[in-house]
Amino acid sequence: MLAVVAPGQGSQTPGFLAPWAELPGVAERLAALSAATGLDLRELGTSAGADTIRDTAVAQPLLVGAGLAALPEVLPDVEAAAVVAGHSVGEVTALAATGVLSADEAGRLVAVRATAMARAAARTATGMTAVLGGDPDEVVAAAAAAGVVVANANGAGQVVVAGTTEQLAAFAAAPPAKARVVPLAVAGAFHTEHMAPAVAALAEHAAALQPGRPRTALLSNRDGEVVEDGRDALDRLVAQVARPVRWDLCLERMAALGVTGLLELPPAGTLAGIAKRALPGVEVVALKSPDDLDRARALVAAHAGVAQ
């Protein structure tokens, strides 16, 4: 049983789209998604510097564009995947991949999401920090002491805390024992109360859409549950902007469904690494560049199936 996952903000790196942009099908899809988002995704993904693509208003459309442009190269029929899920903004990619939204609708939606979240982030200097390892109770206690909150529960001993820059500095100064603290390349405290102003803008845009029914099992960041109704999936995506991402529960659901193979869309690596630790025995492929297409296609051929 195959799962396809789409990464979230912070996974982008300068030039990551360069090898993909040389593929005719990908280039054409990037051009269409650029028109939908209002950004030159090819230029941003091939030539822009780290500071430019760190901007929330740029990073989110770039990530969704990359995933949707590359997906048909390895999985022409999404129903070959039993399970689809996306981390944070990757949920937009997942909704489009499963047919809840068209690619153009996803492009326009992520542009609204990104702009609204960038504006919310500009109100206060905030950020996010990954916490790797450590005792879970001690991580929570250290977060509470510093005033930060757990914004992403990613599983496999990784959480992401978020808050103001002062709160994050206090957390870094007194980190949990035996934990590694890594600041993330994001420009806001996403999935916290700091993003509340963005929810209304996104909800207004989403209300005018007519979402379709997911064509395959679609997992929600809210609780890891399979979402069977398109409107419910869209409503969850909107609300999730200011709620914690429970990727750990998505992974638990994959295990319960019987996933045997997992493919991460570009810019891949982060979710694949977590899956290797959280889902022992599951074959994992990170689709980082076109050089990985043969391995990815072999994974699809070996594990494609239908969720029970």
Secondary structure, 3 states (H helix, E strand, C coil): CEEEEECCCCCCCCCCCHHHHCCHHHHHHHHHHHHHHCCCHHHHHHCCCHHHHHCHHHHHHHHHHHHHHHHHHHCCCHHHCCEEEECCCHHHHHHHHCCCCCHHHHHHHHHHHHHHHHHHHHCCCEEEEEEEECCHHHHHHHHHHHCCEEEEEEECCEEEEEEEHHHHHHHHHCCCCCEEEEECCCCCCCCCHHHHHHHHHHHHHHHCCCCCCCCCEEECCCCCCEECCHHHHHHHHHHHCCCCECHHHHHHHHHHHCCCEEEECCCCCHHHHHHHHHCCCCEEEECCCHHHHHHHHHHHHHHCCCCC
